[in-house]
Amino acid sequence: MDDQTRHTNEESFKLKWISGPLLKMFRKVTPAMSQTEREAIDAGSVWWDGDLFSGKPKWKKLRNVPASQLTTEEQAFMDGPVEELCKMLDDWKMTNEDYDMPQEAWRYIKNKGFLSMIIPKEYGGLDYSDRAHSEVVMKISTRSISAAVSVMVPNSLGPGKLILEYGTQEQKDHYLPRLAKGQEIPCFALTAPDAGSDAGSIPDYGIVCKQEFEGKKDVLGIRLTWNKRYITLGPVATILGMAFKLYDPEHLIGEEENRGITLALIPTNHPGVNIGRRHNPLNMVFMNGPNWGKDVFIPMDWIIGGQERVGQGWRMLMECLSDGRAISLPALSVGGGKMCSRVVGAYARVRRQFKMPIGKFEGVEEALARIAGNTYRMDAARTLTLSALDMGEKPSVISAIVKYHLTEGMRRIVNDAMDVVGGAGICLGPNNLIGRAYQALPISITVEGANILTRSMIIFGQGAIRSHPYIFKEMEAMAEVDHKIGLYKFDRAFTAHIYFVIRNFWRSLFHGLTGGRLIPAPGNRYTRRYYQKLTRMSSAFAFVSDMALLILGGSLKRREKLSGRLGDILSELYIASAVIKRFEDQGCPEEDVPLMRWSCDQSLYNIQSAIDDFMKNMPVRPLNYVLHWLVFPWGRCFRKPSDKLGHEVASIIMSPSAARDRLTVGMYQPTDMDEPIGRLEDALMKVMAAEPIEKRLRKETRGYDPGIKGMDGLIDKGVADGIINMDEATVLRDAEAARSTVIQVDDFPFNLGKEA
């Protein structure tokens, strides 16, 4: 028997007695995938998440990704129109008095193209990069979250994006120039009272029919009934994009009655459209409200993309959803982190208790370290994701990662900021820079998919299928109608999957025993060891994931707590990768080493904790001990960032430095003394200039009690005794005056300034 015949016989035996029965068994135990689930998984692309799932990330691939940069035109827009818009906005007046942006700002937004950043120049738009889109939203958010939301929605999931990607040429020619000029204000209606995160179950429906329209008889169209809520820009929109389920009971456009989710464009002045009422989203004054209609007739050519796009709405939404998840919400969240880092760091240096800055207390220092460290992590993840988008990638799993972890990161940062500023944070007023951010936290947590479900169902639930090198291929084989073709596809994928598991088993064990120290890794003395540790954890993640899928099978989809922990591991691998990438892209500045180390140490500790929690809650307890030993043969090896490292990180945001400027670059930083940030920065500089003088003065006047004269009495004593000169006395008095100004809390008349 020749080698070719032997190989053929062996292959036939494997197909018949191994792969065939396995395929049959997996088809029985694997839950059926709904059409909406399939479209969600098919949408987007696999990028660095695929490498992290492989167990052996190709670091050269990541290091060769060009860092996204603003063009000269985009930078000019940031320095000009964006800066001017921020100057126009008085967030306190907007949220407490007018409940809207000033009309001047609305006109400026329309005239300067803020609503057309994604629209090509041929239609009159700005046609900016995803990086520019993110930077614009981030900067505005540090001035007013309400204004940032108003700008980001038309450039994210909305009619503009959908028309651009799927609209007919006629729709593009009509709507895109009008959207670019601000002649149309768009909104998109998806969420309904009975369909929030489960958007695929929307009850809104349309019936294909023929009806008279604009004087013409028997016009083919749709009779729509809907009830939507939480629609941003809805109360002021002129064009309404809408998702609904389409039915064709008379088979006017085909044989199927249920045609699936479909998207349409409807002018809001169309008869039967009810729009204009507002929600009040936690006193954020961006326009948001419900809309509804009953038996509203629209012609068939109002469907986005025309009749040939009937039933493709869910896929269209999934493919466009990444902009909101990967650009807008992360930008808003990072803006919050940057603002807190700069403002609270300065406040902690200026504010004093027990004759010392509150930032010097170790308890406060812990919170400051978390604020700065989490901001660094978040901005790194944001910029790496933007680099992928600007390369043409549409990483659906990564977009879910940054949506969840950056909005949650903002929640942690703002909560820490509130703890540091104390009473000054809870008393709202023009000088309170933290209070409105605190109120806004649940908004980004909720929109574009509730965070609880994003973590527990999407990141790993979708990532395991989409990013794993073999699972999606196996599922495609199981869904193959032709049994022979399906069997061959399954055999190839499953065989490769087995080898993949075996490789990661040995890799995890070996790297665990050696601590990953023998892993070839790039980088320098700061980053090389982190590359090794992340490669080790990638191998462990790939192996543990496959063991979970093998043991739990399709039921893992329903075990959301376990799935969420696996998602946490994948997410932290991505964030730590982004941190190293950011550090190296910026030239490995020595001053930023504490931020980079704090961020990576935190990620590795989080990965270890997630693996621990996952193992403890797996149903097969004896196997859990074996798996845990394979991953951590010498026990838990990663520690939280040390107190010393936390001290170094906190110090960065408590004094002016290049590292502080890099951390907070891109935020709105007014220098005028009538602005709270301007006064705070001025106070920081004056207090720091006064610190060595005050230290010398207190040392030389030890034992002297100025009584009710306080600091003024101490200064007078120093001048009288020749300890300090008049210039130094002026420095101290200026610092005290500046300190006193910025720690004041807003107060109002008894009726809080409301008219009787």
JOLIN-V307968 format. One record per backbone hydrogen bond with DSSP energy under -1.0 kcal/mol. NH is the residue of the N-H (numbers start at 1). CO is the residue of the C=O. E is the energy in kcal/mol with one decimal. If there is no record, write none. Layout:
NH&CO&E + NH&CO&E
//
This chain:
6&2&-2.3 + 7&3&-2.5 + 8&4&-2.2 + 9&5&-2.5 + 10&6&-2.5 + 11&7&-2.3 + 12&8&-2.4 + 13&9&-2.6 + 14&10&-2.3 + 15&11&-2.5 + 16&12&-2.4 + 17&13&-2.9 + 18&14&-1.8 + 19&14&-2.8 + 20&15&-1.7 + 22&18&-2.0 + 23&19&-2.7 + 24&20&-2.2 + 25&21&-2.5 + 26&22&-3.0 + 27&23&-2.1 + 28&24&-1.1 + 29&25&-2.0 + 30&26&-2.2 + 38&34&-2.5 + 39&35&-2.4 + 40&36&-2.1 + 41&37&-2.3 + 42&38&-2.6 + 43&39&-1.5 + 45&394&-3.2 + 50&47&-1.4 + 52&48&-2.1 + 53&49&-1.7 + 59&57&-1.3 + 62&58&-1.2 + 63&59&-2.8 + 64&60&-1.6 + 65&62&-1.4 + 75&71&-2.7 + 76&72&-2.1 + 77&73&-1.7 + 78&74&-2.0 + 79&75&-2.5 + 80&76&-1.7 + 82&77&-2.5 + 84&80&-2.6 + 85&81&-2.7 + 86&82&-2.2 + 87&83&-1.7 + 88&84&-1.3 + 94&90&-2.6 + 95&91&-2.6 + 96&92&-2.1 + 97&93&-1.8 + 98&93&-2.8 + 99&94&-1.7 + 106&102&-2.1 + 107&103&-2.7 + 108&104&-2.1 + 109&105&-2.8 + 110&106&-2.1 + 111&107&-3.0 + 112&108&-2.4 + 114&109&-1.8 + 116&113&-1.9 + 123&120&-1.6 + 124&121&-2.0 + 125&120&-2.1 + 126&116&-2.0 + 127&119&-1.2 + 128&117&-2.9 + 133&129&-2.3 + 134&130&-2.3 + 135&131&-2.6 + 136&132&-2.6 + 137&133&-2.0 + 138&134&-2.7 + 139&135&-2.4 + 140&136&-2.3 + 141&137&-2.2 + 142&138&-1.1 + 143&140&-1.7 + 144&140&-3.3 + 148&144&-2.1 + 149&145&-2.4 + 150&146&-1.8 + 151&147&-1.7 + 152&148&-2.5 + 153&149&-1.9 + 156&153&-1.7 + 158&156&-1.1 + 162&158&-2.2 + 163&159&-3.2 + 164&160&-2.4 + 165&161&-2.2 + 166&162&-3.0 + 167&163&-1.8 + 172&168&-2.5 + 173&169&-2.8 + 174&170&-1.8 + 175&171&-2.8 + 176&172&-1.4 + 179&175&-2.9 + 180&176&-2.5 + 181&177&-1.7 + 183&178&-2.0 + 184&178&-1.3 + 187&239&-1.5 + 189&241&-3.4 + 192&195&-2.1 + 195&192&-1.7 + 199&197&-1.6 + 201&198&-2.2 + 202&199&-1.4 + 205&225&-2.0 + 206&245&-2.6 + 207&223&-1.8 + 208&247&-2.7 + 209&221&-2.3 + 211&219&-1.9 + 213&216&-2.8 + 216&213&-1.9 + 219&211&-2.1 + 221&209&-2.9 + 222&298&-2.8 + 223&207&-2.5 + 224&296&-3.2 + 225&205&-2.6 + 226&293&-2.6 + 228&291&-3.0 + 229&191&-2.0 + 231&289&-1.8 + 233&287&-4.4 + 234&231&-1.7 + 236&233&-1.0 + 237&233&-1.0 + 238&185&-2.8 + 239&185&-1.9 + 240&266&-3.2 + 241&187&-2.8 + 242&264&-2.2 + 243&189&-2.0 + 244&262&-2.1 + 245&204&-2.7 + 246&260&-2.2 + 247&206&-2.7 + 248&257&-3.2 + 251&248&-1.6 + 259&246&-2.5 + 262&244&-3.2 + 264&242&-2.0 + 265&302&-2.7 + 266&240&-2.5 + 268&238&-2.0 + 270&267&-1.9 + 273&270&-2.0 + 274&292&-2.5 + 279&288&-3.9 + 282&280&-2.0 + 284&281&-2.0 + 289&231&-1.7 + 291&228&-1.5 + 292&274&-1.7 + 293&226&-2.2 + 296&224&-3.1 + 298&222&-2.4 + 300&220&-2.2 + 302&299&-1.9 + 303&300&-1.7 + 304&263&-2.0 + 306&303&-2.8 + 309&306&-2.1 + 310&307&-1.8 + 312&309&-1.9 + 313&261&-2.5 + 316&312&-2.3 + 317&313&-2.5 + 318&314&-2.6 + 319&315&-2.3 + 320&316&-1.1 + 321&317&-1.5 + 323&320&-1.4 + 325&321&-1.9 + 326&322&-3.7 + 327&323&-1.8 + 328&323&-1.9 + 329&324&-2.1 + 331&327&-2.0 + 332&328&-2.5 + 333&329&-2.4 + 334&330&-2.8 + 335&331&-2.2 + 336&332&-1.7 + 337&333&-1.9 + 338&334&-2.9 + 339&335&-2.4 + 340&336&-2.3 + 341&337&-2.5 + 342&338&-2.3 + 343&339&-2.7 + 344&340&-2.2 + 345&341&-1.1 + 346&342&-1.6 + 347&343&-2.5 + 348&344&-2.6 + 350&346&-2.0 + 351&347&-3.5 + 353&356&-2.5 + 356&353&-1.3 + 358&351&-2.3 + 359&348&-2.5 + 360&357&-1.9 + 361&358&-1.4 + 365&361&-2.8 + 366&362&-1.9 + 367&363&-1.2 + 368&364&-2.5 + 369&365&-2.4 + 370&366&-1.9 + 371&367&-2.3 + 372&368&-2.5 + 373&369&-3.0 + 374&370&-2.5 + 375&371&-1.6 + 376&372&-2.2 + 377&373&-2.3 + 378&374&-2.6 + 379&375&-2.5 + 380&376&-2.0 + 381&377&-2.2 + 382&378&-2.5 + 383&379&-2.5 + 384&380&-2.2 + 385&381&-2.0 + 386&382&-2.0 + 387&383&-1.9 + 388&384&-1.7 + 389&385&-2.3 + 390&386&-2.8 + 392&389&-1.7 + 393&388&-2.2 + 396&394&-1.2 + 399&395&-2.3 + 400&396&-1.4 + 401&397&-1.9 + 402&398&-2.7 + 403&399&-1.9 + 404&400&-2.3 + 405&401&-2.8 + 406&402&-1.7 + 407&403&-1.4 + 408&404&-2.3 + 409&405&-1.7 + 410&406&-2.1 + 411&407&-1.6 + 412&408&-2.1 + 413&409&-2.5 + 414&410&-2.9 + 415&411&-2.1 + 416&412&-2.2 + 417&413&-2.6 + 418&414&-2.5 + 419&415&-1.8 + 420&416&-1.9 + 421&417&-2.5 + 422&418&-1.7 + 424&421&-1.5 + 425&422&-2.0 + 427&423&-1.2 + 432&429&-1.6 + 438&434&-2.2 + 439&435&-2.0 + 440&436&-1.9 + 443&440&-1.4 + 445&441&-1.4 + 446&442&-1.4 + 447&443&-2.4 + 451&445&-1.7 + 454&450&-2.3 + 455&451&-2.5 + 456&452&-2.3 + 457&453&-2.3 + 458&453&-1.2 + 459&454&-2.2 + 462&458&-2.4 + 464&460&-3.9 + 466&462&-3.2 + 467&463&-2.7 + 474&470&-2.3 + 475&471&-2.5 + 476&472&-2.3 + 477&473&-2.0 + 478&474&-2.2 + 479&475&-1.6 + 486&482&-2.8 + 487&483&-2.6 + 488&484&-2.1 + 489&485&-2.4 + 490&486&-2.6 + 491&487&-2.7 + 492&488&-2.1 + 493&489&-2.3 + 494&490&-3.3 + 495&491&-2.3 + 496&492&-2.0 + 497&493&-2.1 + 498&494&-2.2 + 499&495&-1.9 + 500&496&-2.1 + 501&497&-2.3 + 502&498&-2.4 + 503&499&-2.6 + 504&500&-2.1 + 505&501&-2.1 + 506&502&-2.2 + 507&503&-2.5 + 508&504&-2.6 + 509&505&-2.2 + 510&506&-2.7 + 511&507&-2.8 + 512&508&-2.0 + 513&509&-2.5 + 514&510&-2.1 + 516&511&-1.2 + 517&514&-1.4 + 519&516&-1.4 + 528&524&-2.8 + 531&527&-2.1 + 532&528&-1.9 + 533&529&-2.2 + 534&530&-2.5 + 535&531&-2.2 + 536&532&-2.3 + 537&533&-2.2 + 538&534&-2.1 + 539&535&-2.1 + 540&536&-2.1 + 541&537&-2.6 + 542&538&-2.4 + 543&539&-2.2 + 544&540&-3.0 + 545&541&-2.6 + 546&542&-1.8 + 547&543&-2.2 + 548&544&-2.4 + 549&545&-2.4 + 550&546&-2.4 + 551&547&-2.6 + 552&548&-2.8 + 553&549&-1.5 + 555&552&-1.8 + 556&553&-1.6 + 557&554&-1.3 + 558&555&-1.2 + 559&555&-1.0 + 560&558&-1.6 + 563&559&-2.6 + 564&560&-2.6 + 565&561&-1.6 + 566&562&-2.1 + 567&563&-2.2 + 568&564&-1.8 + 569&565&-1.7 + 570&566&-2.1 + 571&567&-2.5 + 572&568&-2.6 + 573&569&-2.2 + 574&570&-1.9 + 575&571&-2.7 + 576&572&-2.6 + 577&573&-1.9 + 578&574&-2.4 + 579&575&-2.1 + 580&576&-2.1 + 581&577&-2.3 + 582&578&-2.8 + 583&579&-2.5 + 584&580&-2.5 + 585&581&-2.7 + 586&582&-1.8 + 587&584&-1.8 + 588&583&-2.5 + 592&589&-1.3 + 593&590&-1.3 + 596&592&-2.4 + 597&593&-2.9 + 598&594&-2.7 + 599&595&-2.1 + 600&596&-2.3 + 601&597&-2.9 + 602&598&-2.2 + 603&599&-2.1 + 604&600&-2.6 + 605&601&-2.2 + 606&602&-2.3 + 607&603&-2.5 + 608&604&-2.4 + 609&605&-2.4 + 610&606&-2.4 + 611&607&-2.4 + 612&608&-2.5 + 613&609&-2.7 + 614&610&-2.2 + 615&611&-2.8 + 616&612&-2.4 + 618&615&-1.0 + 621&619&-1.1 + 624&620&-1.4 + 625&621&-1.4 + 626&622&-1.4 + 627&623&-2.7 + 628&624&-2.8 + 629&625&-2.1 + 630&626&-2.1 + 631&627&-2.1 + 632&628&-3.1 + 635&632&-1.9 + 646&642&-2.5 + 647&643&-2.3 + 648&644&-1.8 + 649&645&-2.3 + 650&646&-2.7 + 651&647&-2.1 + 661&657&-2.0 + 662&658&-2.4 + 663&659&-2.3 + 664&660&-1.7 + 667&664&-1.6 + 675&672&-1.5 + 679&675&-2.5 + 680&676&-2.3 + 681&677&-2.6 + 682&678&-2.0 + 683&679&-2.5 + 684&680&-2.3 + 685&681&-2.0 + 686&682&-2.1 + 687&683&-2.9 + 688&684&-2.3 + 689&685&-2.0 + 690&686&-1.7 + 691&687&-1.4 + 694&690&-3.0 + 695&691&-2.6 + 696&692&-1.9 + 697&693&-2.6 + 698&694&-2.9 + 699&695&-1.9 + 700&696&-2.2 + 701&697&-1.5 + 704&701&-2.7 + 709&706&-1.6 + 710&707&-1.6 + 712&709&-1.0 + 713&709&-1.0 + 714&710&-1.8 + 715&711&-2.5 + 716&712&-2.5 + 717&713&-2.2 + 718&714&-2.2 + 719&715&-2.5 + 720&716&-2.7 + 721&717&-2.2 + 722&719&-1.1 + 723&718&-2.3 + 724&718&-1.2 + 729&725&-2.1 + 730&726&-2.1 + 731&727&-2.0 + 732&728&-2.1 + 733&729&-2.5 + 734&730&-2.8 + 735&731&-2.0 + 736&732&-2.3 + 737&733&-2.4 + 738&734&-2.5 + 739&735&-2.8 + 740&736&-2.5 + 741&737&-1.8 + 742&738&-1.9 + 743&739&-1.4 + 752&749&-2.6 + 754&751&-1.9
//
